[in-house]
Amino acid sequence: MSRLGLITINWADGEYSFALTIKQLIELQEKCDAGPPHILARLEGRAWHVSDVRETMRLGLIGGGMSPADALKLTMRYVDERPLGENVLIAQVILSAAIVGAPEGVEDAPPGKPEADQPTSPFPEAKSDGPHTSEPD
């Protein structure tokens, strides 16, 4: 796991690096009036606040290396001017990577060219032993 939680996500109009360092996490908890695990629980439980989504995205871009001005422009364009629900899952992934780390190798892959054998999501694939059908019973 990457201790830095740096991840690259295909989002909006391209691929972007996101990370929430301690500095960004402190600002996030100030903006959202909650600690990172509480914010993550709200995002996962559909009890999120606008700032949970918006500030996680904006600060994640800054932590990923983008200038604050450019991060604000992208946030205004692709978070503020879009349905917030489109970004909830991405905010979850960014904050989760900051809390538990990103999968190994993700931070080492150059943006836009992840290695084929590296996972692209911190969430494991769902597995089921049951039948796989979309037909009604």
C-alpha positions in Angstrom: 0.0 0.0 0.0 1.1 3.5 -0.7 1.5 5.5 2.5 0.9 8.6 0.5 -2.4 7.4 -0.9 -1.6 8.8 -4.3 -3.9 7.6 -7.0 -4.6 8.4 -10.6 -8.2 8.5 -11.7 -9.8 8.9 -15.1 -12.1 11.8 -14.2 -13.8 14.7 -15.9 -11.8 15.5 -19.1 -8.7 13.4 -18.4 -6.5 11.5 -15.9 -5.7 13.2 -12.7 -3.6 12.4 -9.7 -5.3 12.8 -6.3 -3.8 12.6 -2.8 -4.8 13.8 0.6 -1.6 14.5 2.6 -1.8 15.4 6.3 -2.0 19.1 5.3 -5.0 18.5 3.0 -6.6 16.2 5.6 -6.4 18.9 8.2 -8.0 21.4 5.9 -10.7 18.9 4.9 -11.7 18.3 8.4 -11.9 22.0 9.0 -14.0 22.6 5.9 -16.3 19.6 6.7 -16.3 20.0 10.5 -15.5 16.3 10.9 -12.6 13.9 10.9 -11.6 11.9 7.8 -13.2 8.6 9.0 -16.4 10.4 9.8 -16.4 12.1 6.3 -15.8 8.7 4.7 -18.6 7.1 6.6 -21.0 9.9 5.4 -19.8 9.4 1.8 -20.4 5.7 2.1 -23.7 5.9 3.9 -25.4 8.4 1.6 -25.4 11.0 4.4 -22.8 13.2 2.8 -22.6 17.0 2.8 -21.8 19.1 -0.2 -18.4 20.0 1.3 -17.6 16.3 1.8 -17.7 15.7 -1.9 -16.4 19.1 -3.2 -13.6 19.6 -0.8 -12.3 16.0 -1.0 -12.1 16.4 -4.8 -10.5 19.9 -4.7 -8.0 19.1 -1.9 -7.2 15.7 -3.5 -6.2 17.5 -6.7 -3.9 19.8 -4.8 -2.4 17.0 -2.9 -1.9 15.2 -6.2 0.3 18.1 -7.4 -2.1 20.5 -9.1 -1.9 24.2 -8.3 -4.7 25.5 -6.0 -6.0 27.8 -8.8 -6.2 25.0 -11.3 -7.8 22.6 -8.8 -10.4 25.2 -8.0 -11.2 25.7 -11.7 -11.6 21.9 -12.3 -13.7 21.6 -9.1 -16.0 24.5 -10.2 -16.4 22.9 -13.7 -16.8 19.2 -12.9 -18.2 19.2 -9.4 -20.1 22.5 -8.8 -21.7 22.5 -12.3 -22.5 18.8 -12.3 -24.8 16.6 -10.2 -23.0 16.0 -7.0 -23.8 12.3 -7.1 -21.5 11.8 -10.1 -18.5 12.5 -7.8 -19.5 10.8 -4.6 -17.8 7.5 -5.4 -14.6 9.2 -6.6 -14.5 11.2 -3.4 -14.9 7.9 -1.4 -11.9 6.4 -3.3 -9.7 9.5 -2.8 -10.4 9.6 0.9 -10.2 5.9 1.4 -6.7 5.9 -0.3 -5.6 8.6 2.1 -6.8 6.7 5.1 -5.7 3.1 4.2 -3.3 3.7 1.3 -3.5 3.1 -2.4 -2.8 -0.3 -3.9 0.9 -1.0 -4.4 2.3 0.3 -7.7 -0.5 2.7 -8.4 1.6 5.7 -7.3 4.5 4.4 -9.4 2.6 4.2 -12.7 2.9 7.3 -14.8 -0.4 9.1 -15.3 -2.3 7.7 -18.3 -0.3 4.5 -18.4 -1.1 2.2 -15.5 0.7 -1.1 -15.6 -1.5 -3.9 -16.9 -1.0 -6.1 -13.8 -1.7 -3.2 -11.3 -5.1 -2.8 -9.8 -6.9 0.5 -10.7 -9.3 0.6 -7.8 -8.7 0.1 -4.0 -11.8 -1.9 -3.9 -11.6 -5.7 -4.5 -13.9 -7.3 -7.1 -17.0 -8.8 -5.8 -17.1 -12.6 -5.9 -20.1 -14.8 -5.7 -20.6 -18.6 -5.8 -24.2 -18.1 -6.8 -25.7 -18.3 -10.3 -24.9 -15.5 -12.7 -28.0 -14.6 -14.6 -30.1 -11.5 -15.3 -33.2 -13.5 -16.1 -36.1 -13.4 -13.5 -36.7 -16.4 -11.4 
